[in-house]
Amino acid sequence: MKVSKLAANLIGSEIVKIGNEVNDLKAKGAEIANLTIGDLNSNLYPIPAELKEEIQKAYQNNLTNYPPANGLLSLRNEVSKDLKTRWNLDYSANDILITAGSRPLIYAVYKTIVDEGDKVIYPTPSWNNNHYAYLTSADAVEVKTTQENNFLPTAEDLKPHLKGAVLLALCSPLNPTGTMFTEAQLREICEMILEENAKRGADEKPLYLMYDQIYSNLTFGAKHVDPVSLFPEMRDFTIYIDGISKCLAATGVRVGWGFGPAHIIDKMKALLTHVGAWAPKPEQEATAKYFQNSENVNTFINDFKGKLEASLKVLHKGIQDLKTNGLAVDSIEPMGAMYLTIKLDYIGKTKPDGTVIGNSSDLVFYLINEAGVALVPFSAFGEEKSEPWFRASVGGLDIKEIKQMMPKLENSLNNLK
């Protein structure tokens, strides 16, 4: 039976495929250290107790009708205050759009800015930009990054592609790597964007920057930087993606926000009225009330990110110990988010049954079955399957489980020849 060309050519998620394999094995009794999901075990990492109480109160008070299309004013006011206090960013409630997590915002940015055939630039690896570019029929320009730059694009990497582009999509801290832009790196990119836009006429689209900072509160020592704080002139060209999904361990609560130039935010709001991607009203009400006590918010975030950092350090040390033991592995010291970038240089090796690890997906499924360890290859984030790099998320495991999996990982890698 025929469907639309868009639907017929959609690429399924490699992460979902791996997750299905993990779930099937677990249903059969297998013990799997699941490092695949950019999510959290809510028993290990529950949302703030005060936020949970406010959500329950909101339902008890029957706040179950439609919220305003751009979000509750009370929440937009609290977000505005938090942006000023936390990042010294001046955005009024009218500049802010609330949605059901950050995904609808990213989709709306693409649909608001990109026409069919317009050039969109994004680095690889990065999360889902290839899919959003496909959904908007964009001319996607993927800029390959390197380990030497922590898998973040440099101004030099991006510069050859800027002419005619309408959107540059960046994320920091980055999913999937957990690495972050330094001030110098982001400054050079912003200068380049401003220089490019100065060349464009009034009848041309500017080059916009979508800056995804959903992990900005989960940083370990390094300072989060953003475009408008570095260059106030970037305000006209920057659309931010943010929310509570990661920093409050609230992935399923579905409260995200975007902010940026009014003419872009207004069109995003209009678009999403036809999609209905609003955050539920009780959750919006609860988030607004929770954010009224900034001390509680900061206390929770500091405790939560401390636990994530501790888990990431244990995993990073474990990989480095394997490297010391002579295995062909490596990892990049985590800077933020919940991810560790791991190198497992075993593509082309032979398994005990005589078959060959042909690509990164083969290695993933070998490790699931032989070591009970599940990772996501960078091919799920736009890289080639020949690349030996993987994302490990610590959100679903405690430190004890991470330590217990390391000998199994070591043994299974040693069995490859």
C-alpha positions in Angstrom: 0.0 0.0 0.0 1.4 3.4 -1.0 2.2 6.2 1.4 3.7 9.6 1.0 7.2 9.9 -0.3 8.3 11.5 2.9 6.9 8.6 5.0 8.2 6.0 2.6 11.8 7.3 2.9 11.9 8.0 6.6 14.9 6.4 8.3 14.1 4.4 11.4 16.0 5.2 14.6 19.1 3.1 15.2 18.8 3.8 18.9 15.3 2.4 18.9 16.5 -0.7 17.1 19.2 -1.3 19.7 16.8 -0.6 22.5 14.4 -3.2 21.1 17.2 -5.8 21.1 18.0 -4.9 24.7 14.4 -5.2 25.8 13.9 -8.5 24.1 17.0 -10.0 25.8 16.0 -8.5 29.2 12.5 -10.1 28.8 14.3 -13.4 28.4 16.1 -12.9 31.7 19.4 -11.4 30.4 21.2 -8.8 32.5 22.1 -5.9 30.3 24.0 -2.8 31.3 21.9 -0.4 29.2 24.0 2.6 28.3 22.0 3.5 25.2 19.2 5.8 26.4 19.5 9.5 26.8 17.0 9.1 29.6 17.1 8.5 33.3 16.1 5.6 35.6 13.4 7.5 37.5 13.9 5.3 40.5 17.6 6.3 40.7 16.9 9.9 39.6 13.4 11.0 40.6 12.2 14.5 39.8 12.3 17.0 42.6 9.8 16.1 45.3 8.4 19.7 45.4 7.8 19.5 41.6 6.0 16.2 42.0 3.8 17.6 44.7 2.9 20.7 42.6 2.0 18.4 39.6 -0.3 16.4 41.8 -1.9 19.5 43.2 -2.5 20.9 39.7 -4.4 17.7 38.7 -6.4 17.8 41.9 -7.4 21.4 41.1 -8.6 20.3 37.7 -6.2 22.3 35.6 -6.7 19.9 32.8 -8.0 22.1 30.0 -6.0 23.6 27.1 -3.0 25.9 28.1 -2.4 29.0 26.1 -0.7 28.3 22.8 2.6 29.9 23.8 2.5 28.5 27.4 1.2 29.7 30.8 2.1 33.3 31.4 3.2 32.4 35.0 5.7 29.9 33.6 7.0 32.2 30.9 7.5 34.9 33.5 9.5 32.4 35.7 11.6 31.3 32.7 12.3 34.9 31.9 13.5 35.5 35.5 15.6 32.4 35.5 17.3 33.3 32.2 18.2 36.7 33.7 19.5 35.3 37.0 21.3 32.3 35.6 22.7 33.5 32.3 22.1 37.3 32.4 19.9 36.9 29.3 17.1 39.5 28.9 14.1 37.8 27.3 10.6 38.8 28.2 7.7 36.4 28.6 6.5 37.3 25.0 9.9 36.1 23.7 9.4 32.6 25.2 7.5 29.6 23.8 6.6 26.6 26.0 6.2 23.2 24.4 6.1 19.5 25.3 9.8 19.1 25.7 12.4 20.4 23.3 11.7 18.3 20.2 8.6 20.3 19.0 10.8 23.4 19.3 13.5 22.0 17.1 11.0 20.9 14.5 9.3 24.3 14.6 12.7 26.1 14.2 13.3 24.0 11.0 9.8 24.5 9.6 9.8 28.2 10.4 13.1 29.0 8.7 13.8 26.4 6.1 12.2 26.2 2.7 12.6 23.2 0.4 16.2 23.1 -0.9 17.5 25.7 1.6 20.9 24.9 3.0 21.1 23.7 6.6 24.5 23.1 8.3 25.1 20.9 11.3 28.0 18.9 12.6 28.3 15.2 12.9 27.9 13.6 15.3 24.8 15.4 16.5 21.4 14.4 17.6 18.6 14.1 15.0 19.5 17.0 12.8 19.7 14.6 9.8 16.0 13.7 10.4 14.8 17.3 10.9 16.6 18.3 7.7 14.9 15.4 5.9 11.5 16.4 7.2 11.9 20.0 5.9 13.4 18.9 2.5 16.5 20.9 3.3 19.8 20.7 1.5 21.7 19.2 4.5 25.4 20.0 4.8 27.0 17.7 7.4 30.3 18.9 8.8 32.5 16.1 10.1 34.2 16.9 13.4 37.3 15.3 15.0 38.4 13.9 18.3 41.1 16.7 18.5 38.3 19.3 18.8 36.2 17.1 21.2 33.8 16.4 18.2 32.7 20.0 18.1 32.8 22.0 14.9 35.3 24.9 14.6 34.8 28.1 12.7 37.3 26.9 10.2 35.2 23.7 9.7 32.0 25.7 9.1 33.2 28.6 7.1 33.3 27.0 3.6 29.6 26.1 3.9 28.1 29.4 5.2 27.3 31.1 1.9 23.6 30.8 1.2 22.9 28.8 4.3 19.8 29.7 6.4 20.3 27.6 9.5 23.2 26.4 11.6 22.3 23.9 14.3 24.6 23.6 17.3 24.3 22.0 20.7 26.4 22.5 23.9 26.9 20.5 26.0 26.7 18.1 23.0 24.5 15.1 22.6 26.1 12.5 22.0 29.6 13.4 23.3 29.1 15.3 26.5 31.7 17.9 25.3 31.3 21.7 25.3 32.2 24.8 23.3 34.8 27.0 25.0 34.3 30.7 24.9 37.0 31.1 22.2 35.4 28.4 20.0 31.9 29.8 20.1 33.2 33.4 19.8 34.8 32.6 16.5 31.7 30.9 15.2 29.5 33.9 16.2 31.9 36.4 14.6 31.6 34.4 11.4 27.8 34.3 11.5 27.7 38.1 12.0 30.1 38.7 9.2 28.1 36.5 6.9 24.8 38.2 7.7 26.4 41.6 7.2 26.9 40.6 3.5 23.2 39.7 3.0 20.6 42.1 1.5 17.2 42.9 3.0 15.5 40.5 0.6 17.6 37.6 1.7 17.1 35.3 4.7 19.7 35.7 7.4 21.8 32.8 8.6 20.1 31.8 11.8 21.7 29.8 14.6 19.7 27.2 16.6 21.5 26.8 19.9 20.4 23.8 21.8 21.4 24.2 25.5 19.1 21.7 27.1 22.1 20.3 29.0 23.5 23.7 30.0 22.9 23.2 33.8 24.6 19.8 33.7 28.3 20.9 33.4 31.3 19.7 35.4 33.7 22.6 36.0 33.7 24.0 32.5 31.6 27.1 32.0 28.6 27.0 29.7 28.8 29.8 27.1 26.0 31.1 24.8 25.9 33.3 21.6 24.0 36.3 22.8 26.0 36.6 26.0 29.1 36.8 23.9 27.7 39.1 21.2 24.4 41.0 21.9 24.1 41.4 18.1 23.5 37.7 17.9 20.1 38.2 19.5 18.5 38.8 16.0 19.8 35.5 14.7 19.8 33.0 17.6 17.0 30.7 18.7 17.6 28.9 21.9 16.3 25.4 22.9 16.0 24.7 26.6 13.8 23.2 29.3 13.6 21.0 32.4 13.8 17.5 30.7 17.5 17.0 31.6 18.4 19.4 34.4 15.4 18.3 36.6 15.6 14.6 35.6 12.1 15.3 34.1 12.3 13.7 30.6 8.7 12.4 30.8 7.2 15.6 32.3 7.6 17.2 28.9 8.2 20.9 29.6 10.5 22.7 27.3 11.0 26.3 26.1 12.5 28.1 23.3 13.3 31.8 23.1 14.7 34.2 20.5 13.7 36.9 18.0 10.0 37.7 18.3 9.3 37.3 14.6 10.6 33.7 14.7 9.0 32.7 18.0 5.6 34.1 16.9 5.7 32.0 13.7 6.8 28.9 15.7 3.9 29.5 18.0 1.5 29.7 15.1 2.9 26.6 13.5 2.6 24.5 16.7 -1.1 25.5 17.2 -1.7 23.2 14.3 0.5 20.4 15.8 -0.8 20.7 19.4 2.6 20.1 20.9 1.8 21.9 24.1 3.2 20.9 27.5 0.3 19.7 29.7 -1.2 22.5 31.7 -0.7 20.8 35.1 3.0 20.3 34.4 3.3 23.9 33.3 1.6 25.2 36.4 3.8 23.0 38.6 7.0 24.0 36.9 6.1 27.7 37.3 5.5 27.3 41.0 8.7 25.2 41.5 10.8 27.8 39.8 9.6 30.5 42.2 12.0 29.0 44.7 15.4 29.3 42.9 17.3 27.9 45.9 15.4 24.6 45.7 16.0 24.5 41.9 19.7 25.1 42.3 20.1 22.6 45.2 18.4 19.9 43.1 20.5 20.6 40.0 23.8 20.7 41.9 23.0 17.4 43.7 21.8 15.7 40.5 24.7 16.7 38.3 27.1 15.7 41.0 25.7 12.2 40.8 25.9 12.1 37.0 29.5 13.4 37.1 30.4 10.7 39.7 29.0 8.0 37.4 30.7 9.4 34.3 34.1 9.5 36.1 33.8 5.9 37.2 33.0 4.9 33.6 35.7 7.1 32.1 38.3 5.6 34.6 37.1 2.1 33.7 37.7 2.7 30.0 41.1 4.3 30.7 42.0 1.2 32.9 41.2 -1.0 29.9 43.4 1.2 27.7 46.3 0.8 30.3 45.7 -3.0 30.1 46.5 -2.9 26.4 43.0 -2.9 24.9 42.3 -0.7 21.8 39.9 1.7 23.6 39.8 5.3 24.7 37.4 7.9 26.1 37.1 11.7 26.3 36.9 13.2 29.7 33.3 14.2 30.3 32.5 17.9 30.5 28.7 18.0 30.7 25.4 16.2 30.1 25.2 12.5 30.9 27.3 11.0 28.1 30.8 9.6 27.8 32.4 9.3 24.3 34.1 5.9 24.0 36.4 4.6 21.3 36.3 0.8 20.7 38.7 0.2 17.9 37.6 -3.4 17.1 35.9 -3.0 13.7 37.4 -5.6 11.4 38.2 -8.0 14.2 37.0 -11.6 14.2 34.5 -13.0 16.7 35.0 -16.4 18.4 32.5 -17.9 16.0 34.7 -16.9 13.0 32.5 -14.1 11.8 33.9 -10.6 11.3 32.9 -7.3 13.1 32.1 -5.4 9.9 31.0 -2.1 11.3 30.0 -0.3 14.5 26.5 -1.8 14.6 28.0 -5.3 14.5 30.2 -4.4 17.4 27.2 -3.0 19.3 25.2 -6.2 19.0 28.2 -8.4 19.7 28.7 -6.6 23.0 25.0 -6.8 23.9 25.0 -10.5 23.4 28.5 -11.3 24.8 29.1 -8.7 27.4 25.6 -7.6 28.4 26.7 -4.0 27.6 24.6 -1.8 25.2 26.1 1.3 23.6 25.0 3.6 20.8 27.4 3.9 17.8 28.1 7.4 16.4 26.4 6.2 13.2 23.1 6.9 15.0 24.3 10.5 15.0 25.2 10.9 11.4 28.7 9.3 11.3 29.8 6.5 9.1 29.4 2.9 10.4 33.2 2.5 9.9 33.8 5.0 12.8 34.8 3.2 16.1 33.2 5.8 18.4 30.2 5.2 20.7 27.9 7.1 23.1 27.5 5.8 26.6 24.7 7.3 28.8 24.9 6.8 32.5 21.4 7.9 33.2 20.0 4.4 33.6 22.6 2.8 35.8 24.1 3.3 39.3 27.8 3.3 40.0 27.8 -0.3 41.2 26.3 -1.6 37.9 28.9 0.4 35.9 31.7 -1.2 37.9 30.2 -4.7 37.5 30.0 -4.4 33.7 33.7 -3.5 33.2 35.2 -7.0 33.5 32.5 -8.4 31.1 33.3 -5.7 28.6 37.1 -6.4 28.9 36.6 -10.1 28.5 34.4 -9.8 25.4 36.9 -7.4 23.7 39.8 -9.7 24.5 37.9 -12.5 22.7 38.0 -10.5 19.5 41.1 -11.4 17.4 
